[in-house]
Amino acid sequence: MATNMKSSFSRNPCTTISPLPSGVKPGPNGIFLVSTGISYLDKILGGGIPLGTLVMIMEDNEAPHHLLLLRNFMSQGLIHQQPLLYASPEKNPQAFLGTLPGLLISKSDKHESGSITDEAQEKNLRIAWQYKKYCDEQQLDRTEDGRKQYCSDFDLRKPLERKFLSRQYVDCMSIHDTPDLASIRERCFEFLAQFSRHKGPINCVGRVAIQSFCAPQSQYSNMDWKMLSFINSLRSTLRSSNAVCMITFPPSVLSLPFCTRWQHLADTLLSVKALPDEDKELGRLLTDYNEMVGLLCINKVCRVNSQVPAVLDSTTFSLKLQRRKLLVLECLNQAPVDGSGNNSSDISASCSGSSKVSSLDF
């Protein structure tokens, strides 16, 4: 007797998963991540910056190393055509866009895109070859399936192409001589309203970059409680939006209690430090000291949908410029202690119990 066996598990034909936009990838605990523009920093933070979170960077008064992180963060978003809201204490914030780094093209990629045979030179016109070379360079930063890479490498000596700086994707505002935070609050909340999670699946991702938020150039720099309230409301608005925000601030301008409150409001907290000039003792302890431009400290790592704190192998990393154009992070490695000045004959030890002065005999 035949019986019809029917499984109780069936796929819902109405359920479809929409593809993620460029520059976004799924992460643990049901979150989605975007890149910081530095691949090693993405690994430290667990894959990138979770959507809806706030990243804060404490500046150093002696060196503007925070701008290196901010530039890569902004360029990474513009490469993927993610709208950007940039606020700066400068009177002309558009000038800062000209300092954003462009895509890094390695020598192997240049050789592949620039190599041409003698037969092709004879058959094709030079203008057609230049057009082909331009088209090939546009594919250097793409994966095999044609999608742009999640995290790109940027050349700090090469400016970002103008096509990524169109008004459609970039909105700049100056906080210089700003009397209060009402205008900044309105611009930020109006920008984040475009990426509300209540509108459905993720179609586009936004980025907010605020440079030197409590700079003395703004008139609200002495309004401690109002600045704290703005950061708190901005963080709560980010939670319900598909956007990320990066704020840099000089901690020396704030009082210690308010600086501590700012650090607690940050989902991800970083700090940069300048290296002391010609520190010979530090140079002997650290390898490749001449290539280092500063230090990066990981004070807090964002943990969304999880109460387990992140345990890092190291919290201090060196900022280096490879070939003076590529920003990389490396763990601080201590150089081996030079034992040339020690005399082995002064050590009297022997596993055999002999009283003679000799090396260890195993």
Secondary structure, DSSP 8 states (H G I E B T S, - for coil): -------S----TT-------TTEEE-GGG-EEE--S-HHHHHHTTSSEETT-EEEEE-BTTB-THHHHHHHHHHHHHHTT--EEEEESSS-THHHHTT-EEE---HHHHHHHH---HHHHHHS-HHHHHHHHHHHHTTTTB-TTS-B-SS--EEEEEE--GGGG-TTTEEEEE-TT--SSHHHHHHHHHHHGGGBGGGSS----EEEEESSTT-TTSGGGG-HHHHHHHHHHHHHHHHTBSEEEEEEE-TTTS-HHHHHHHHHH-SEEEEEEE--TT-HHHHHHBTTGGGEEEEEEEEE---TT--S----S-SEEEEEEETTTEEEEEE--B-----TTS-GGG----TT---S------
